[in-house]
């Protein structure tokens, strides 16, 4: 909650995590708060690899 995300940030992070590449483009990273949310949510996946 320290990121103070807006609903739009949460929606963008959820859409990006679902793999909908038509919206963001293949392999394009998210920036801003939405990107930070994705980083937090995927940090466990990266540690397992």
KOLTI-49192 format. One line per 3 residues: their letters; for each residue x, y, z of N, C-alpha, C. Coordinates in Angstrom, 1 decimal, decimal comma, padded with zeros to 4 digits. Layout:
N
A	X:Y:Z:X:Y:Z:X:Y:Z | ...
# end
This chain:
49
XXX	000,8:-001,2:000,0:000,0:000,0:000,0:000,9:001,3:000,0 | 002,1:001,1:000,3:003,0:002,3:000,3:003,2:002,9:-001,1 | 002,9:002,1:-002,1:002,9:002,6:-003,5:001,8:003,5:-003,8
XXX	000,7:003,4:-003,0:-000,5:004,2:-003,2:-001,0:004,1:-004,7 | -001,3:002,8:-005,1:-001,7:002,5:-006,4:-003,1:003,0:-006,7 | -003,4:003,4:-007,9:-004,7:003,8:-008,3:-005,3:002,5:-008,9
XXX	-006,6:002,5:-009,1:-007,3:001,3:-009,7:-006,7:001,0:-011,0 | -006,4:002,1:-011,8:-005,8:001,9:-013,1:-004,5:001,1:-013,0 | -003,7:001,5:-012,0:-002,4:000,8:-011,9:-002,6:-000,7:-011,6
XXX	-003,6:-001,0:-010,7:-003,9:-002,4:-010,4:-004,4:-003,2:-011,7 | -005,3:-002,5:-012,4:-005,8:-003,1:-013,7:-004,7:-003,4:-014,7 | -003,8:-002,4:-014,8:-002,7:-002,6:-015,8:-001,8:-003,7:-015,3
XXX	-001,5:-003,8:-014,1:-000,6:-004,9:-013,5:-001,3:-006,2:-013,8 | -002,6:-006,3:-013,5:-003,3:-007,6:-013,6:-003,4:-008,0:-015,1 | -003,6:-007,0:-016,0:-003,7:-007,4:-017,4:-002,3:-007,8:-017,9
XXX	-001,2:-007,2:-017,5:000,1:-007,5:-017,9:000,4:-008,9:-017,4 | 000,1:-009,2:-016,1:000,4:-010,5:-015,6:-000,4:-011,6:-016,2 | -001,6:-011,3:-016,8:-002,4:-012,3:-017,4:-001,8:-012,7:-018,8
XXX	-000,8:-011,9:-019,3:-000,2:-012,2:-020,5:-000,9:-011,6:-021,7 | -001,7:-010,7:-021,6:-002,4:-010,1:-022,7:-001,5:-009,1:-023,4 | -000,8:-009,7:-024,4:000,3:-008,9:-025,1:-000,3:-008,0:-026,2
XXX	-001,6:-008,1:-026,5:-002,2:-007,2:-027,5:-002,3:-005,8:-027,0 | -002,4:-005,7:-025,7:-002,5:-004,3:-025,1:-001,1:-003,7:-024,9 | -000,2:-004,4:-024,4:001,1:-003,8:-024,0:002,2:-004,0:-025,0
XXX	002,1:-005,0:-025,9:003,1:-005,3:-026,8:004,0:-006,5:-026,2 | 004,5:-007,3:-027,0:005,2:-008,5:-026,6:006,5:-008,1:-025,9 | 006,7:-008,5:-024,7:008,0:-008,3:-023,9:008,2:-006,9:-023,4
XXX	007,2:-006,0:-023,6:007,3:-004,6:-023,1:007,1:-004,6:-021,6 | 008,1:-004,0:-020,9:007,9:-003,9:-019,4:007,0:-002,8:-019,0 | 006,3:-002,9:-017,9:005,5:-001,9:-017,4:006,3:-000,9:-016,6
XXX	005,9:000,4:-016,6:006,6:001,4:-015,9:005,8:001,9:-014,8 | 006,4:002,7:-013,9:005,6:003,4:-012,8:005,1:002,4:-011,8 | 004,0:002,8:-011,2:003,5:002,0:-010,0:003,0:000,6:-010,5
XXX	002,4:000,5:-011,7:002,0:-000,8:-012,2:003,2:-001,7:-012,4 | 004,3:-001,2:-012,8:005,6:-002,0:-013,0:006,1:-002,5:-011,6 | 006,0:-001,6:-010,6:006,4:-002,0:-009,3:005,6:-003,1:-008,7
XXX	004,3:-003,0:-009,0:003,4:-004,0:-008,5:003,7:-005,4:-009,1 | 004,0:-005,4:-010,4:004,4:-006,6:-011,1:005,7:-007,2:-010,5 | 006,6:-006,3:-010,3:007,9:-006,7:-009,7:007,7:-007,4:-008,3
XXX	006,9:-006,8:-007,5:006,6:-007,4:-006,2:005,9:-008,7:-006,3 | 004,9:-008,8:-007,2:004,2:-010,1:-007,3:005,0:-011,2:-008,0 | 006,0:-010,8:-008,8:006,7:-011,9:-009,5:008,1:-012,1:-008,8
XXX	008,4:-011,5:-007,7:009,7:-011,6:-007,1:009,9:-013,0:-006,6 | 008,9:-013,7:-006,2:009,0:-015,1:-005,7:009,3:-016,0:-006,9 | 008,7:-015,8:-008,0:009,0:-016,6:-009,2:010,4:-016,5:-009,7
XXX	011,0:-015,3:-009,6:012,4:-015,0:-010,0:013,3:-015,7:-009,0 | 013,0:-015,7:-007,7:013,9:-016,4:-006,7:013,9:-017,9:-006,9 | 012,8:-018,5:-007,4:012,7:-019,9:-007,6:013,6:-020,4:-008,8
X	013,7:-019,5:-009,8:014,5:-019,9:-011,0:015,9:-019,8:-010,6
# end
